[in-house]
């Protein structure tokens, strides 16, 4: 819809019309005799490519070769656009149900982006607004980060303390049905829209869990998701446990507040910390840089490299290690992605921390959110990021210094089947040269609220007892603090 409106405005400007162009009255296909050269010159370079299809399809009677010569574009591009216009016309005239050109074009735009890689996508006005709310730390939904794989929805990670997390959704779960409707054939945007809904309503999800080779039926109650990006507690021997669940606008500030609070509780500087990034699906690049910077005195944190010069950036640490060199162990697993991998990779390369756990997800691409006319937007992969040593994480992940697999029960199965960026269809691969470079309840009052808090505390304690990775991490911090 938006590009058709933009097309009409471009036409209006090209022909100096004194009133808005009536698209429905004149019709797209009555514009074929317009001189394309005058329209092309009106289109700014940054929006030239998506609008070009509409402009060219409106003037197909002009010779293709003359267009190619004047615009400096491969002749085959224009031939394909001829095909696009013909398909659009046949759909408009002959499709079994009446459809509007605007809907078809919007779907074409979405397909153009999703065909590039699993992370690029078109965002209509509602999706775009939802994305902005999510980065601010409050939004409606289930509380899971998802991606598309083989036509199905794969859970990257559930966000801690959200309905999905409390219902037992795990990283790696494959969503195959939403409210008895097969996910196969849906776009990622369609699936996300179906999972959203009015807070307090239930949604039925069927998932396939590869680690257990079985399907599970899970009912989740939607809620307003208020993400608390950081949790903490003081462990024995003055060790701080710092859990970062996501990288939103509040993460860096909240992390520093939690560190200060633990030091006050300890009545002395911390002897070291465990930085838990497991099942953290990522978030804002700027916040990942700020978190890593807090523990480094100097040096590069991460660099991004893309085709455009404005996508080539290098982020460096400022002087001032908030822990003054005290030991750090970073916990990662297959649900640690994107911004989590930036932090783990930077601290690992600078030998500032020991990374413990299992290999991370491997999302080493940078998505830029671009505004489009009318309140829509697009998420486009524009660069890859590299750790300080020059290694790319894309489809490879962060390999832990100490591999420790989770132990939930004695008969725990292997986790080699964990999904990763490399398993996603259309993932970005590196060249040979690049490879060489290195259920939250409603609020209660009085005694009821106190009892509920005790239950949660007891539940957390039980989880800690069974968390073998955390136990090992605490042991490593203790050993490092004694060695120093």
N, C-alpha and C positions, 0 to 999 in steps of 0.2 A: 504494500500500500504506500509505504513511505517513498519508495523510489519512483513510483508512478507519479506521485504528487511532485516530487523533485523534478522529474522529467517535464511535467507540464510547466513548472516555473521556469525551467531552463528555456523551454520553447517560448514562453512569454517574453523573457528577457532578450532572446535572440531576434525576435521579430518586433520588439518594441510595442507590444500590445498594451492598450491603455486599460485593460480589465483582465481579471484572471482568466486563464485558458480553461474552457469547459471540456474536460476530458470525456465525459460520458456523451455529450452531444456531438462532438467532432469525431471521437473514436480514434484509437491508436492507429488503425490501419488506413485512415484517411490522410495520415501525415506522411505517406511514402514519398511524396514529391518534394518534401522539404530538403533544402540543401544542407547536407550533413556538416559541411565544413564550418558553417556559421554557428552550429550548435556546439560542436566539439570545442571551439575556442572559448566558449562560455563556462566550461566545466573546470573547476579547480583540480590540479593534479592529484590531490589526496583522495578525491572521490571519483576520479576519472574512470577507473576500472569497473566498479560496480554499476555506474550509470551508463557506461559505454554500450552495454548490451541492449539497453532500452533505446538509446539514441540510434544505434545502427539498425536495429530491427524496425525502426520507424521509417527508414529510407532505403530499403533494399533494392529499389529500382535503379539506384546509381551503381555504376560499375565497381565491382569489388576491388579490382586492381588499382583503380584511381584512389580509392580510400586508403589502401595499404601504402601506396606511394607517398601520399600527403601526410599521413599520420605516423609513418615510420614503423608500422606494425606488420608482423608476419601475415601474409595473405591468408593462411589457413585459419587464423583467428577470426577473420571476417566471414569466412566460409562457414565456420561453426556457428557464428552468430546468425547467419542466414538460416541455418537449421533450427536454431533456437526460436527464431521468429515464426518459422513455418509450423513447428510443434505447438507454439503458443496459439496460433491461429486455428489449427486443427482441434485443439482442446476446446477452444472457445466455441467453435461451430458444431463439433461432432460428438463431444463427450456425452455419455448417457445422461448425466445430470448437469444442469446449468451451473457453471462456476464463473467467477469473476477473474479477469486477468490479474487483478491485484493479489488475490490469494495464491494463484499459481506462481506469480513472480516471487512472492515472499518465500514460498516453499523452495523455489529454485535457488534463492539466495542462501537459505539455510543448508540446502544440499551441497552447494558450492563450498561452504565453509566446513561442514562436518566431514566432507570427503578428504580434506587436507590431513587431518590428524584427529585423535580422540578428544582433544582439548579445545579446538577452535569451534565456535558456534555463533549463530545469530541469536540475539536476545530481543524479543519483542518488549514493548514498554513495561509489561508486568514483570517479565523475567529480569529486566535491567534494574528495576526498582528493588526487586528481591535480592539481587546481588549486592547492591549498595547497602541494604539493611544488614546483610550477613557480615560484611566487613566491619560494620559498626558494633557487632556483638549481640544483636537482638533481631530475631526473625521468627516467622511461623513455620512449623513443619515437624519433621521427625527427629532431625539431628544426625544426619549421615552425609558423608561425602561420597559421591558416586561417580562412576565413569561408565562408558559404553564398551562392551567387549563381545564380539561375535553376535551382535544383535540383541544382547541381554545386558542388564544393568548389574555392574559389579560394585560391591561396597569397598571403597578404599579404606574407610575407617568410620566407626560410629564416634560421635563427639561425646565425650564423657558427661555424665549427669543429664542426658537428654532422654526422651522417651525411647528412642531406638536402642540406646546403650542399656537402659534399664530392662528393656524387653528381651535382651539377649542377642541382638544383632552383632555379628563379629566381622572384623576385617576379612575380606576375601569371600564373603557370602555372595552368591549369585542369585539375584532376584528374578524369578521366572514368572510370577503372577502378582498382580496388584488388584485386589478386590475381585478375584476370580477372572480377571482379564489377562490373557497372555501378554507378556512384555515383548515377545518376539514380534517385530514389525513396528514397534513404537520408536520414536526418536528419543534421545536422552531428555530433551525438553518436555516431550509429552509425558514421559515417565515421572519426571520431577513434578510436573503440574498435577498429576493424579495423586501423588503422595502428599501434596499440600492440601490444606483444607481448614475448615473452621476448628479452632482449638476446642478440645473436649470431645471431638468426634473420633470414632474408631476407624482404623484401616486394617484390612486383612492382607498379609503378605506371605507368599510362599517362596522360600529360599532353598537353594541347593548348597549344602556345605561340603566342599570337596574333602576336607580333612576327615570327615566322618562318613563320606559317601552316602548321604541320605538327604531327603528333603524335610523341611520343617515348616509347619504352619504357625505363623506368629501374628498376633493381634496387637497393634500399637495404638495408643491414644494420642492424637495430635495435641500439641501444646505450643505456646509461645516460647521459642527457644532463646533463653538468656544465657549466653555463654560466659562462664567465668574462666578466662583463659589460663589462669594460674591457680594451683593449689600447693600447699606446703605443709610440712610438719617437721618437728625436731625429732631426730632419731637418737639412739644411744651414742655416747661418746662425742656429743656435739656435732654430729653429722646432720646436715640439712637435706631434706628430701623436697625437691622442687619439680612439680609436675606441670608441664605446659601442654594444654589440650588443643590450642589453636593460636594462630598468629593474627590477631585482629588489632584494631586501633589502640587497645588498652594493654597489650601484652607486656611491653617493655616496662612501662610505669608500674604495672601490677607486680611484675617479677621483683623489681627492686624493693617494693613495699614488703613483699613476703620475706625477702632475704633479711631486711632490717628487723622485721618482727621476730624471726627465728633467732637472730643474734641477741635481741633483748631478752627472749625467753631463756637463752643459754647463758646469759650474763657474761658472755665472752665471745670473741670472734669464733665463727664456725671452724671446725677442723677440716672441713671439706663438704662437698655436696654431691648428691646424685641428681642429675638433670634428666628427667624422664620425658622422652619425646615419642614414646610408643603410641601407635594409633593416632598420631597427630597428622592430619591430612595436609597441613600447610596453612597458607594464608598470604599475608602481605610481605612482599620482599623487604620493604623498609623496616618492618618489625623484626624480621629474621636477622637483618644486619645489625640492628640495635641490640638484640639479645647477645649475639656473638661478640659484639664490640665491648659489652660489659665485662667480659672475661679476658680480653686481650689488651696488650699494651701498644702494639703496633702491627704493621703488616697488612696484607690484603685479606679481606674476608671472603669476597666472591667477585667474579667478573662476569659480565654478560656480553655475548657476541652475536650480532645479527647481520642482516644484509644492509640495513640502514645505519648510517653513522650514529644517529641519535639512540640506537639500541646498544651501542658499544659503551659499556660503563665499567668502572672499576671502583669498588667500595673498600675503603681502608679503615683500620681501627685507629681510634684516638687513644692517647696515653691515659691509662687508669684502669687497672684490673680491680674490679670490685671485691674480689676475694684475695687479692694480694698474693697470688700464686698458689693458693691452697688447692689440694687435689680435687679433680672433677671426673666423674664417670658419667658418660652419656648413654642412656638406654634407648635403643632403636629396635624396630621390628618391621615386618612387611607392610604395616600400616603407616609407617613414618614416611611422609612424602614432601616434596617441594621445599617449602621454607624450613621444615625440620631437617632435611638433608643438607641445606645450606649451613645451618648451625653446626650440625654434627661434622660435616666435612671440613669446615674452617677450623674448629677446635682440634680435630684429628690431625690435619696437615701441620698446624703450628705446634703439635705435640703438647697442647695445653690440656687435653683430656684423653682418657681412655674410652673408646667406644665399645660397648658391650651389648650383646643380644643377637639378633639375626639380621640378615641383609635387608636394607630398606627398599622401598618401593621402586625407586629409580625414575622419578619424574624430574628431569633436568631441563625442562623447557620453560620459557617465560611467556606468559600470556599478557598482552596489552589490552585493556578495556578501552574501546573506542566509542565515542558518542556518534549516533546517527541522527539525522533529522527526525523530528516528531517524538522524541523521547525514547526511541529504540537504541540499541547498541550492538556491538559485536565483540566477541572475545577471540583474539587472533594470536597465534603463536608467532612471535617476532624475534625470538633469540633463544640461545641455549646458555645456561650458566655453568661456570667452571669454578672449581675449588682453588684455593691459593696455589697448589702445586700444578695447576693447569689441567687437571683431569675433569672430564665431563661425567656427570652422574646419569645422563640420559640413557634409559633402558638398562643401566648397569647397577645403579644403587650404591649405597655406602656399605662397604664390607666392614664388619666389626673387627676390632683388634682382638677381642675375646668372644668367640661364638658360644652363646649359651641359649639353648632352646627352652621354650617354656615347658614346665611340667605341671599339668593339671591333675593327672592321675597316673597310676603306675603303667597302664596300658596306653599311654599317650602315643598317638600315631605320628609319623614323620610329617614335617611341614614343607617338604620340597614343592608341593603343589600350590604354594602361595602365589596369588596373582602378582604381576609386576608390570611396570611400564612396557617391558619387552614383550609381554604377552598380548598387548593391545593391538588390534588391527590398525594399520596405518601409522604406527609409532615412528618417530623420527630416528633414523639411524645415523651413525657417525661415519665419516670418511676414514680411510686407513690412517691418514696422517693424524687426524684428531684422536683416534684410538691410541696412538702411540704416545700422545702427550699425557704423559702421565694419567527408673520410673519415679519420677519425682512427685510426691503427693501434694495435695493442697495444703496451704499454710494453716497450722493449728495454733491455738492459744494455750497458755498456762502449762499444766502438767502434760497434756497430750502432746504439745510441741516438744517438751523436754524428753518424753518417752520416745518420740519419733527420732530425735537426735541421738539418743542412746542406741537405738536400733541401727541407725546408719553407722555410728562409730563402731559398734560391734561387728557389723558387716564388713567395714573397711579393715578392721583388725584381722578378721578371718581371711580376707583376700590377701593381706600382707603375708600371713603365715604360709599361704600356698604359692606365693610369688617367688619362685626359685631365682628368676633373673634379678629381681630386686635384692634378694638375699646375697647373691654373688656380688652385685654392685656395691653394696654396703661393706662387704668384706674387703673388696679391692680398695675402697676409699680408706678404710682403717689401716690396711697394710701400707698404702702410700704415705699416709700421714705419719706413721711410725718411722718409715724409711727416711722421710725428709727430716 
